Amino acid sequence: MMSLMKMLAGLLLAALMTACGGGGGSPGATAGGAGSGTGGTGSTPGTTTTVPTLSLALVSATGATVEDNSVASGGIAYAKATVKDASGAPVPNKLVVFVSESGLVQFQPASGQVLTDASGVAKVQVVPSSLTAAGAETLTANATVGTANLSASLDVQTAPANVQLSNFTASQGTLSAFQSTSVSVDVLVNGVSGAASVPVSFSSNCGSFSPAEVRSNSAGKAVSTFQASGCAGGTATLSASAVSAGVVQTTVTVQAPQPTNLLFVSATPSIIYTSVASFGVKQSTVKFKVVDASGGPITTSTNVQLALSQSAIASGVTFADTNSTTSKIVATDANGEVSAIVQSGAVPTPLSLSAQLVDNPLITAASAGLSVNSGQPVQNFFSLSASTFNIEGWTYDNQSTDINLLVADRLGQPVPAGTPISFVTEGGQVTASCSVVIDSNNKSGCTVSLISQAFRPANGRVTVLAYTEGEEAFVDANGNNRFDQGETFYDMGQPFLDIDENGVFDTTPASEQKIGDPSVPGAGIGALACQNHSYLTANVANTCNGTWGGTRVRAQAVVVFSTSFAQSPAPVFDLSATGVTVLVADQNGNAMPSNTAVSAVVSGGTNCSLADVIPGSVPNGTNPTLHRVIVKKGSQPTDTCSGAEISLKATTPKGNATLLGSVVVP
């Protein structure tokens, strides 16, 4: 009994000593910078270890303890963990996991996971996470031996690295344009060459580096290649920089690049109009650029000779600043560009401008895509139409149709945007004018609207006249793009509003209005007889002048203000066993409104039915329309349409219906 009591007392004493920290490792850093931990109860002094242990220390490359627990860039420090079993023997091949709690430092290997060696030791190199990392944190090592989970911790600190750049040099001090040279700079980290790989950035006031950022190598050097592209000549300043280090610089001399090419840049605008055109831009700015072998601009002043082509000169084109056709010498600007403003003459022409280097006439260029257009509307390229020629406007006001005008010069090219077109009408109301626009297809024209209202002509037919200042058509027999004496032209006289559509100006009714004043010089109105030709439209007789030149080009269209009810009974034609044709007209003898539905109902006969009405509605137009009503019989021998009655009806878009009558199929 006594011996049992002594044994229990001994165990209690050992437990108390363990609780007080006696005889075993404790979590956290020790006075010497090491940490230790156990997976269970330790041993009393002088007794054998009874649980596995894990200790952690920061050591140098030689294995010596790092006294200040400092981890520095360029320095070599290891986190060393020692794992022992319950008997105190080293545990080999045991996984130890190292953890950086705040990421202030990193491990090599990056996973922080290594196996213990034969001595039960596992080490990872500890380095700052960056050259600027600063502060303190706790490292932890974890391992499992048997069922015991072991852990030990250690506090470490780090400070920003002292990075220095020096000896920045280029292998060649003088370069020709676009030549390359190798550059290098020495990198020290905390006074040690090659202690850490440092990213170094290279830049320059011209040219380029490849690569622009490199890491220093094991010898402590950062190496790149500089190419003198885009340097105008003179001194190129090269710079190298790194985090926590100042900028170091060196210079190389770069020879100026030589001009190797001339480029046409632009002609703005690309279309101008003759000096005699009423509207449109008459000047264009033409640009060229002098470039080097890489296509970069020659930024040093270079003289370029600019000259007009002979065809341009023959058409009256000149340089705007000198009002002359003489070639001129212009110096390039800082962008390597030269420009000249050209102005049109009286004759349309493709316009070409040539450029050549004064110091090297073999280097040349020519402009492209620039032309001088006549800009003058011409009678045979003046076209008028309506979106709907038959609107339900006899009874209803404000029924609208678009009046569309297309106009071109005598080469079939667009006239200038902004060219004004005037309109007059016999009845209703039309927009007085529109300005020509160039559409997305690069076509010139404009649109106005005509609406129904009083005045309404008695016949329901409204004549609309469009006109503008232009020129008479002619046959360019010699192809020189201008009128020459002796060439055929189509004389035009004074336009008028032809309300009775007979092509002749009538003094009665007096509402046939003349356009233009014969007393105004240049109006193109004379007192000579007008020769008949295909372009002679709405022309007052004996008002031609016998001379090619300007005129009021004109076109007219007729729009019907259709009645809402048709003539009834409607005339019928071609009545047969298969159907009948009906003529549908409004009460003024014109077309019914566009999209008026024409329908039929068939009754009687034997198994006879309506097959179709062709067309089923009134099309866009001014004249009465024919519609074929087709009937069909069944397939039985006794089926017939003979004796069947066909009832006809017209219904306008506004719902006004007219019974056109009925017929009996023979």
C-alpha positions in Angstrom: 0.0 0.0 0.0 2.8 2.4 0.9 4.6 1.8 -2.4 1.4 2.5 -4.3 0.9 5.8 -2.5 4.5 6.9 -3.4 3.9 6.0 -7.1 0.7 8.1 -7.2 2.5 11.1 -5.6 5.3 10.9 -8.1 2.8 11.0 -11.0 1.0 14.0 -9.5 4.3 15.9 -9.1 5.3 15.2 -12.7 1.9 16.5 -13.8 2.3 19.7 -11.8 5.8 20.3 -13.1 4.5 19.9 -16.7 1.6 22.4 -16.1 4.2 24.9 -14.8 6.4 24.5 -17.9 9.1 22.5 -16.3 11.0 20.0 -18.4 9.2 20.5 -21.8 9.1 22.9 -24.8 6.5 25.7 -24.9 4.7 27.4 -27.8 6.2 30.6 -28.9 9.7 32.0 -29.3 12.4 31.2 -26.7 14.9 33.6 -25.4 17.4 32.4 -28.0 14.9 32.9 -30.9 13.8 29.3 -31.2 10.3 27.9 -30.6 9.3 24.4 -29.5 6.1 22.4 -29.0 4.9 19.0 -28.1 1.9 16.8 -28.7 1.3 15.9 -25.0 2.8 15.7 -21.6 6.5 16.4 -21.3 9.0 14.9 -18.9 10.3 16.1 -15.6 14.0 17.1 -15.3 16.2 14.1 -15.4 13.5 11.9 -16.9 13.0 10.4 -20.4 10.8 12.3 -22.9 7.4 10.6 -23.2 5.8 12.6 -26.1 6.9 13.6 -29.6 8.3 17.2 -30.0 8.7 19.8 -32.7 11.1 22.7 -32.4 11.6 25.7 -34.8 14.5 28.1 -35.2 15.8 30.6 -37.8 19.4 29.7 -38.9 21.9 31.0 -41.4 23.5 29.1 -44.3 26.1 27.8 -41.9 23.4 26.6 -39.4 24.1 29.3 -36.9 21.1 30.8 -35.1 20.0 34.2 -36.5 20.0 36.1 -33.2 17.7 39.0 -34.3 15.3 36.8 -36.2 15.9 39.1 -39.2 15.1 38.0 -42.8 16.8 40.3 -45.4 16.7 40.4 -49.2 19.9 39.0 -50.5 20.6 37.3 -47.2 20.3 33.5 -46.7 18.1 32.4 -43.8 16.3 29.1 -43.2 13.4 28.1 -41.0 14.6 24.9 -39.4 12.2 22.5 -37.8 13.4 19.5 -35.8 11.0 16.6 -35.2 11.6 13.9 -32.5 9.5 11.0 -31.3 8.4 10.3 -27.7 11.8 8.7 -27.0 13.7 11.8 -28.2 14.9 10.1 -31.4 14.8 12.0 -34.7 11.8 11.3 -37.0 13.0 11.1 -40.7 10.8 11.5 -43.8 8.1 13.3 -41.9 6.1 16.1 -43.7 6.6 19.5 -42.1 4.3 22.4 -43.3 5.7 25.9 -42.8 3.1 28.8 -42.8 3.6 32.5 -43.2 0.7 34.1 -41.4 0.6 37.5 -43.1 2.6 36.8 -46.3 5.3 39.2 -45.3 7.9 36.5 -46.2 7.9 33.6 -48.7 9.4 30.2 -48.7 11.6 28.3 -51.1 10.1 25.9 -52.1 7.0 28.1 -52.4 4.7 25.4 -51.0 6.5 25.5 -47.7 6.2 21.7 -47.5 9.3 19.5 -47.0 10.3 16.2 -45.4 12.6 15.8 -42.5 16.1 14.3 -43.2 17.7 11.5 -41.2 18.3 13.9 -38.4 14.6 14.8 -38.2 15.4 18.2 -39.6 13.3 20.0 -42.3 14.4 23.4 -43.7 12.9 26.0 -46.0 14.6 29.1 -47.2 12.9 32.2 -46.0 13.0 35.4 -48.1 11.0 38.7 -48.0 7.9 38.7 -50.3 9.2 41.8 -52.0 12.1 44.2 -52.1 9.9 46.7 -50.2 8.5 44.3 -47.6 8.9 45.6 -44.0 7.5 44.6 -40.6 7.3 41.5 -38.4 5.2 38.3 -38.5 4.9 34.8 -37.1 6.1 31.7 -38.8 4.5 28.4 -37.9 5.7 24.8 -38.5 3.3 21.9 -38.3 3.8 18.1 -38.3 2.0 15.0 -37.2 3.8 12.1 -35.4 1.5 9.1 -34.7 -1.6 10.6 -33.3 0.1 13.7 -32.0 -0.3 17.0 -33.9 2.8 19.1 -33.4 3.1 22.8 -33.9 5.8 25.4 -33.2 6.0 29.1 -34.0 8.6 31.8 -34.4 8.5 35.6 -34.8 10.6 37.1 -37.6 11.2 40.6 -39.0 12.3 42.1 -42.3 13.2 45.5 -43.7 13.1 47.1 -47.2 16.1 46.1 -49.3 18.7 48.6 -50.3 18.8 48.4 -54.1 21.5 50.2 -56.0 22.0 50.6 -59.7 25.4 51.6 -61.2 27.7 51.3 -64.1 24.9 51.8 -66.8 26.7 51.4 -70.1 26.0 50.9 -73.8 28.4 48.7 -75.8 28.3 51.3 -78.7 28.4 55.0 -78.1 27.4 56.1 -81.6 24.6 54.6 -83.6 23.2 55.1 -87.1 19.4 55.4 -87.4 17.7 52.2 -86.5 20.9 50.5 -85.3 20.9 48.5 -82.1 23.3 48.2 -79.2 23.4 46.1 -76.0 23.1 47.9 -72.6 23.7 46.7 -69.1 23.5 48.0 -65.6 24.9 46.5 -62.3 22.4 45.8 -59.5 23.4 45.5 -55.8 20.9 44.4 -53.1 22.0 45.3 -49.6 25.5 45.8 -51.0 25.6 42.3 -52.5 25.9 41.6 -56.3 23.5 38.9 -57.4 22.0 38.5 -54.0 18.4 38.7 -55.4 16.8 39.0 -58.8 15.6 42.6 -59.2 13.2 43.8 -62.0 14.9 46.7 -63.9 13.0 48.9 -66.3 14.6 50.7 -69.3 13.3 53.8 -71.1 14.6 56.5 -73.4 13.6 59.8 -74.9 13.5 58.1 -78.4 13.9 54.6 -79.8 13.0 51.5 -77.9 14.3 48.7 -75.6 13.7 45.0 -76.1 12.8 43.8 -73.6 11.8 47.0 -71.7 11.9 45.2 -68.4 14.3 42.5 -67.3 15.4 40.8 -64.0 19.0 41.0 -62.9 20.9 37.8 -63.4 23.0 35.8 -60.9 26.0 38.0 -61.7 24.0 41.1 -60.6 23.5 42.5 -64.1 20.4 43.5 -66.0 20.9 43.4 -69.8 18.7 44.7 -72.6 19.0 45.9 -76.2 18.4 49.5 -77.4 17.3 50.3 -80.9 17.6 53.8 -82.3 14.3 53.8 -84.2 12.3 57.1 -84.2 15.3 59.1 -83.2 15.6 62.4 -85.1 19.4 62.5 -84.6 21.5 63.9 -81.8 21.7 62.5 -78.3 19.5 59.8 -77.0 19.2 59.6 -73.2 18.8 56.1 -71.8 17.4 55.4 -68.3 17.4 52.4 -66.0 15.3 52.2 -62.9 14.2 49.7 -60.2 12.0 49.7 -57.1 13.8 51.3 -54.1 16.6 52.5 -56.4 17.3 55.8 -58.1 17.3 56.3 -61.8 20.7 56.0 -63.6 21.3 57.3 -67.1 23.7 57.1 -70.0 23.7 58.6 -73.5 24.4 57.5 -77.0 24.8 59.6 -80.1 22.3 58.8 -82.9 22.8 59.9 -86.4 19.8 61.5 -88.1 17.7 59.2 -90.3 17.7 59.8 -94.0 14.5 60.3 -96.1 13.8 57.2 -98.1 10.2 57.8 -99.3 7.4 60.3 -100.0 3.8 59.4 -99.1 0.6 60.9 -100.3 -1.5 61.5 -97.1 -4.8 63.1 -98.1 -6.8 65.5 -100.2 -9.4 67.2 -98.2 -12.0 67.4 -99.6 -11.5 64.8 -102.3 -14.1 66.4 -104.6 -14.2 70.1 -105.4 -16.3 72.0 -107.9 -15.5 74.2 -110.9 -15.0 77.9 -110.3 -18.2 78.6 -112.3 -20.4 76.3 -110.1 -23.0 78.1 -108.1 -22.3 76.0 -105.0 -19.8 73.7 -103.5 -16.2 73.8 -102.2 -13.7 75.0 -104.7 -10.4 74.4 -102.8 -8.7 71.3 -101.5 -5.7 70.8 -99.1 -3.3 68.2 -100.4 -0.8 66.6 -98.0 2.4 64.6 -98.4 4.7 63.1 -95.8 8.5 62.5 -95.9 9.4 59.3 -94.1 12.5 57.2 -93.3 13.1 53.5 -93.8 10.9 52.5 -91.0 8.0 54.6 -92.2 8.5 57.2 -89.5 8.3 60.9 -90.3 11.5 62.9 -91.0 11.2 65.6 -88.4 14.0 67.7 -89.6 13.1 70.3 -92.1 13.2 68.9 -95.7 12.4 70.7 -98.9 9.7 69.2 -101.2 8.8 70.5 -104.7 5.1 70.4 -105.5 3.7 70.6 -109.0 0.3 70.5 -110.8 -0.3 67.9 -113.5 -0.5 69.3 -117.1 -4.2 68.2 -117.3 -5.0 70.1 -114.1 -3.2 73.2 -115.5 -5.1 72.9 -118.8 -8.4 72.9 -116.8 -7.5 76.1 -114.9 -6.4 74.6 -111.6 -3.9 76.8 -109.6 -2.2 76.9 -106.2 -4.5 79.0 -104.1 -1.9 81.0 -102.3 -0.1 82.2 -105.4 -3.0 81.9 -107.9 -0.4 80.4 -110.2 0.4 77.1 -111.8 4.1 77.4 -111.2 5.6 74.6 -109.1 6.5 75.5 -105.5 9.0 74.4 -102.9 7.7 73.8 -99.4 9.6 72.7 -96.2 8.2 69.8 -94.1 6.9 70.5 -90.6 7.7 68.7 -87.3 5.5 65.8 -88.5 7.4 65.5 -91.8 4.4 66.8 -93.7 4.0 69.4 -96.4 0.7 70.7 -97.8 -0.6 72.9 -100.5 -4.1 74.3 -101.2 -5.2 73.9 -104.8 -8.2 75.7 -106.3 -10.4 74.7 -109.2 -10.7 76.2 -112.6 -13.7 76.4 -114.9 -13.3 72.9 -116.4 -14.0 69.6 -114.6 -10.9 67.4 -114.4 -9.2 64.7 -112.4 -6.7 66.6 -110.3 -3.2 65.3 -109.7 -0.4 66.9 -107.7 3.1 65.5 -107.7 5.8 65.8 -105.0 9.6 65.2 -105.1 12.5 65.7 -102.7 14.6 68.7 -103.7 17.8 66.9 -102.5 16.8 63.6 -104.1 14.5 64.0 -107.1 14.3 60.2 -107.4 12.0 60.1 -104.4 8.5 61.1 -105.6 4.8 60.7 -104.9 1.5 61.7 -106.5 -1.9 62.6 -105.1 -4.8 60.3 -105.7 -8.6 60.4 -105.6 -8.9 64.2 -106.1 -11.2 65.6 -108.8 -12.8 68.8 -109.9 -16.5 68.2 -110.7 -18.6 70.5 -112.8 -21.0 71.0 -109.9 -23.6 72.3 -112.3 -27.0 70.7 -112.5 -27.7 69.8 -116.1 -31.0 69.4 -117.9 -30.5 65.8 -119.0 -29.6 64.7 -115.4 -32.6 66.3 -113.7 -35.3 63.9 -112.6 -38.6 64.3 -110.6 -40.9 61.7 -109.2 -43.5 61.2 -106.5 -43.8 58.5 -103.9 -47.5 58.3 -104.6 -49.0 59.8 -107.8 -52.6 59.3 -106.8 -53.6 60.4 -103.3 -57.1 60.5 -101.8 -57.0 64.3 -101.9 -60.1 65.4 -103.8 -62.2 65.5 -100.6 -59.6 65.2 -97.9 -57.1 67.9 -96.9 -53.6 67.2 -95.8 -53.1 64.0 -97.7 -49.4 63.9 -98.5 -47.0 62.6 -101.0 -43.2 63.0 -101.3 -41.9 64.8 -104.3 -38.4 63.4 -104.9 -35.7 65.1 -107.0 -32.5 63.5 -108.2 -29.9 65.7 -109.9 -26.4 65.3 -111.2 -23.9 67.2 -113.3 -23.2 66.4 -116.9 -20.8 63.6 -116.0 -23.5 61.9 -113.9 -21.7 62.9 -110.7 -23.3 64.4 -107.6 -23.8 68.2 -107.5 -22.7 70.0 -104.4 -24.6 69.5 -101.2 -26.6 72.7 -100.4 -27.5 73.4 -104.1 -31.0 74.9 -103.8 -34.0 73.5 -105.7 -37.2 75.5 -106.0 -40.7 74.1 -106.4 -44.1 75.5 -107.6 -47.4 73.8 -107.9 -50.7 74.2 -109.7 -52.7 73.1 -106.7 -52.5 72.0 -103.1 -49.4 73.1 -101.3 -45.8 72.2 -101.9 -42.6 72.9 -99.9 -41.1 75.9 -101.5 -37.5 74.6 -101.8 -35.0 72.0 -100.6 -31.2 71.9 -100.4 -29.5 69.0 -102.1 -28.0 66.4 -99.8 -25.5 63.7 -100.6 -27.0 60.4 -99.3 -25.3 57.3 -98.0 -24.8 56.0 -101.6 -23.1 59.3 -102.6 -26.0 60.4 -104.7 -27.3 64.0 -104.8 -31.0 64.9 -104.4 -33.6 66.2 -102.1 -37.3 65.6 -101.1 -40.2 67.9 -100.4 -43.9 67.2 -99.7 -47.1 68.0 -101.5 -50.3 68.0 -99.6 -53.9 68.2 -100.7 -55.9 71.4 -100.0 -57.5 74.1 -102.0 -56.8 75.1 -104.7 -57.9 71.9 -106.5 -57.8 71.9 -110.3 -61.2 71.0 -111.8 -59.7 67.9 -113.4 -58.0 66.8 -110.2 -54.6 66.8 -111.8 -51.9 68.9 -110.1 -48.7 69.8 -111.9 -45.6 70.4 -109.8 -42.5 72.1 -111.4 -39.0 71.8 -109.9 -36.1 74.0 -111.2 -32.6 75.3 -110.3 -29.7 77.2 -111.9 -27.7 74.9 -114.1 -26.3 74.4 -117.6 -27.5 73.1 -120.9 -26.5 69.7 -122.1 -24.0 69.3 -124.9 -22.1 66.5 -126.7 -18.4 66.6 -125.8 -17.2 65.4 -129.2 -13.5 65.8 -128.5 -13.7 64.5 -124.9 -11.9 67.5 -123.4 -14.6 67.8 -120.7 -15.7 71.3 -121.8 -17.9 72.9 -124.4 -16.1 74.0 -127.6 -17.6 76.0 -130.4 -19.2 73.8 -133.0 -20.2 71.1 -130.6 -23.8 70.1 -130.5 -25.8 71.5 -127.5 -29.4 71.5 -126.5 -30.7 75.0 -126.2 -33.2 75.7 -123.4 -35.5 78.7 -123.0 -37.7 80.0 -120.3 -39.5 77.3 -118.1 -43.1 77.5 -117.2 -45.7 75.6 -115.2 -47.6 73.5 -117.8 -50.9 73.0 -116.1 -52.8 71.6 -119.0 -49.9 69.1 -119.8 -49.9 69.9 -123.5 -46.2 71.0 -123.6 -47.0 74.4 -124.9 -47.2 77.7 -123.0 -50.7 79.0 -123.3 -51.8 82.5 -122.5 -55.1 81.0 -121.5 -55.5 79.9 -118.8 -53.4 82.7 -117.3 -52.3 80.5 -114.5 -49.6 78.9 -116.7 -46.8 80.7 -114.9 -43.4 81.6 -116.4 -40.2 81.1 -114.4 -37.4 83.6 -114.6 -36.8 87.1 -115.9 -35.5 87.5 -119.5 -34.0 90.9 -118.6 -31.6 89.4 -116.1 -28.1 88.8 -117.6 -27.1 85.1 -117.6 -30.7 83.9 -117.2 -30.3 82.0 -120.5 -33.5 83.4 -121.9 -33.6 84.9 -125.4 -36.0 85.5 -128.2 -34.9 82.8 -130.7 -36.9 79.8 -131.7 -36.1 76.7 -129.7 -35.1 73.6 -131.7 -37.1 70.5 -130.7 -35.1 67.9 -128.7 -35.7 65.2 -126.1 -34.6 67.5 -123.2 -37.0 70.4 -124.1 -39.3 70.3 -121.1 -41.9 72.9 -119.9 -40.3 75.4 -122.3 -41.8 78.7 -123.5 -41.6 78.9 -127.3 -39.2 81.4 -128.9 -37.2 82.1 -125.7 -33.9 80.4 -126.6 -30.7 82.4 -127.1 -28.8 80.2 -129.5 -25.8 80.0 -127.2 -24.6 77.2 -125.0 -24.5 78.2 -121.3 -26.5 78.5 -118.2 -30.2 77.8 -117.9 -32.8 77.0 -115.4 -32.9 73.2 -115.5 -36.4 71.9 -114.8 -38.7 68.9 -114.5 -42.3 68.5 -113.8 -44.6 65.8 -112.5 -48.4 65.4 -112.2 -50.0 64.2 -109.0 -53.7 63.3 -109.0 -56.0 64.4 -106.1 -58.2 61.3 -106.5 -61.9 61.3 -105.6 -63.1 58.9 -102.9 -65.7 57.4 -105.1 -65.3 55.8 -108.5 -67.3 56.2 -111.7 -70.3 53.9 -111.6 -71.3 51.8 -113.5 -67.7 51.1 -114.5 -67.0 50.2 -118.1 -66.4 46.4 -118.6 -64.6 44.6 -121.4 -63.9 41.0 -122.5 -66.8 39.4 -120.8 -66.5 35.7 -121.2 -67.1 32.4 -119.5 -63.9 32.9 -117.5 -64.7 36.4 -116.2 -64.7 40.1 -117.1 -62.3 43.1 -117.3 -63.4 46.3 -115.5 -62.0 49.9 -116.0 -61.8 51.6 -112.6 -61.6 55.5 -112.6 -62.3 58.2 -110.2 -65.1 60.7 -110.8 -62.6 63.0 -112.7 -61.5 60.2 -115.0 -58.2 59.7 -113.2 -56.8 56.9 -111.2 -58.5 56.0 -108.0 -56.4 56.5 -104.8 -53.4 54.2 -104.7 -54.1 50.9 -102.9 -57.9 51.2 -103.5 -59.1 47.6 -103.2 -61.0 46.1 -106.2 -63.2 43.2 -105.2 -65.9 41.0 -106.7 -68.7 38.7 -105.5 -70.0 35.8 -107.6 -73.5 34.4 -107.3 -75.5 32.0 -109.3 -74.3 29.5 -111.9 -73.6 26.0 -110.8 -70.7 25.6 -108.5 -69.2 28.8 -109.8 -66.8 30.9 -107.6 -64.4 33.8 -107.7 -60.8 32.7 -108.6 -59.0 36.1 -108.5 -59.0 39.8 -109.2 -55.8 40.9 -111.0 -54.6 43.4 -109.9 -56.5 43.3 -106.6 -55.7 47.0 -105.9 -55.1 50.2 -107.7 -51.4 50.7 -108.4 -49.4 53.9 -108.0 -50.2 56.1 -111.1 -52.4 58.8 -112.6 -54.5 57.0 -115.1 -57.6 54.7 -114.8 -56.7 51.1 -114.3 -57.9 47.8 -115.7 -58.7 44.9 -113.4 -59.5 41.3 -114.6 -62.0 39.4 -112.6 -61.6 35.6 -113.0 -64.3 33.1 -112.2 -64.0 29.3 -112.0 -66.5 26.4 -112.2 -66.3 23.1 -110.3 -65.0 19.8 -111.7 -68.4 18.1 -112.4 -69.7 18.0 -116.0 -72.8 19.9 -114.9 -70.8 22.7 -113.2 -71.0 26.0 -115.1 -70.5 29.7 -114.6 -73.0 30.6 -117.3 -75.7 32.8 -115.8 -73.6 33.6 -112.8 -73.7 37.3 -111.7 -70.4 39.1 -110.9 -70.8 42.2 -108.6 -67.9 44.6 -108.6 -66.8 47.0 -105.8 -64.0 49.6 -105.2 -63.0 50.5 -101.6 -60.5 53.4 -101.0 -57.8 53.3 -98.2 -60.2 55.6 -96.2 -63.0 53.0 -96.5 -65.1 54.7 -99.1 -66.8 52.1 -101.2 -68.3 52.3 -104.7 -70.5 49.6 -106.3 -69.1 49.4 -109.8 -72.0 47.4 -111.2 -72.6 43.8 -112.1 -72.5 41.6 -115.1 -73.9 38.2 -116.0 -71.5 35.5 -117.3 -72.6 34.3 -120.8 
